[in-house]
């Protein structure tokens, strides 16, 4: 477990989750051994069956300066009010939030780090967390930008998101070493 997560319950849960563990380790091992971001050519989606319903794939569209969702698993769609597949970030989120997300995702590419966003639901009696891992990868070779977004909820997102919309967010930039050690 990395030093960054030892004293942080939400981040510790996110890094040790069996749903996200395989994809995180794949990304970190590739980045650590090759010194560069992996590409979609190296991503074997069927190696991560536990993650499929939690995974969304967004490709950057330079012409629109926006990310287009190419694939969204069932759990990801259940946590949104609209269907994500074939939607732009700017169509799914309010303008200010879409700009923040796009900026964060671009920073993940620039720094070659995973962005982990944890959220704690404002619930009166339970501690309910969710987390989203933002993994930057290339489309093919070293060209094109794609985001693998892995969203995990330790609660029923369709039920709780409507009843408790207020969340406290925290984001972390994680290097390959943070994930592997």
N, C-alpha and C positions, 0 to 999 in steps of 0.2 A: 504494500500500500504506500502511495507517495506521501511525502511529508505534508503536502498541501491538503490532503484529505483526512489526515489522522484526527484532527479536531473539528471536522465539519461533517455532521451527520448526513446531510443531504448529498454532499459530494461523495462521501464514502459509499452511500447506497448506490449512487449513479455509477461509480467506477467498479463496483462489485456485483452489479446486477447480471444475472445469467442471460437476460435478453440482449443486453448491450455488450457484454464482455467479449464475445467472439469478434464482432466487427471492430471494436476498439483495438483489440490486440492485433488483428490483421493490419489495420492502418498503422499502428505504432511500430510493429515489426518491419513493415515495408519502409516506412520513413526512416527508422533507425538504421536499417541495413543498407539502403540505397541512397540515403541522404536527400531524397526528393519525394514529392507527393506521388502516390499511386495513381493509376488511371482506371477508368471503367473497364478497360480491357483486362486488367488484372483482378477485377472484382468478380468473384464467383458467388452470386447471390444465393444459390442453393446450398452453399456451405453453412449458411446461417438461418436455418428454418425457423428458429424461435424468434428471429428478428423481423421476419418478412411483414407481418401485419403492423409493425411499429415503424416501418421504414418509408420515407418519402425521398424522391430523387428530383432535384431541381437543377436545370441547366441554365446557364447564363446566356441571355440573348443580348448581344452587344448593340444591335440596332435599337432595341427598346430600353436598354440600360436597366434590365429587370431580369428576375429569375422566373422561369416557367416550370411548373411542376409537371414532370413526365410520368411519375408513378407515385401513388399514395396508397399505403396499406390501410386495412379496415380500421385499425385502432387510431390511426392518424386522422382519417376522415371523420370518425365518430367524435373527435374532439373539436371539430370546426363546424361552423354553421353552414358552410358551403362545401361542395365537392372540390377537392384540390386539383385533381388531375386536369391538365390543360389550362390551368388558371395561373395568372401572373401574381407575384407577391402583392403588387399594387391593387389587384382585384380582390384579394382575400383579406387584407388588413387595411386599417385606416391609414391615410397618407403618411402621417408622422411615424407610425410604427413600421410601415413598410420601408421607409427610408432608413430607420434605425437597423432593422433586420438586414437589409441589403448592405449597409455599411459594415455591420458586424461580420457578415459572411465574406465580404471582400477583405476585411482585416484577417480573417482566418487564412485566406489564400496568401496574403502578403507575409504573414508571420509563419506560415506552414505549421499551424497549431490547430488542434481540435478546440472548438468552443463548446463548453458545457454550460448550459443555462439551467439552473435549478429554480423551482418555484415551490413555495410553501403556501398552500391554500389557507385562507383566513377562515378557519373552522373553529367553532366555540369549544369543542371537546376532544377533537382528534388531531394528531399531527399527520397531515397528508401532503406528500411530496410528489412532484413530477420532475422529470428532467428531459432535456433535449440535447443530444450530442450532434454537433455540426462538424462533419468531417469533409474537408476540402479534398477533392480529387480532380484529376484532369479527365477530359472527355476521351481523348486518345493520345498516346505518347505524352508529350508535355504541352499539348494545346487544349484550349477550351477549359472552361470552369464548370464544375459540377459540384453540387452539395449533396452529400448523403446526410439526411436528417433523420435521426433515430429518436423517437419520442416514446418515453415510458412513463406510465402513471401507476402509482401504488394505490389507486382508487379508481372507481368507475367514472371515467372522465365525462361521459355523456350525462350522467346523473348530477355529479357534483359541480360541473362548470356552470350549469344554469342556476343552481341554488347558492353557490358561493363564488361569485365571479372575481372577488378581490384576492390578489396573490402578491406575495413578496418575492421578487426575483433577485437572483444573484448570478453573475456569470464569471466564468473562469477560463483562461487560456491554458490549455494543457499540451505540454510537449510530449513527444514519444516517451521520454524518460518518466514523466509524471504518470503515464498510463501503465508502463511496464514495471515500474518499481514502486 
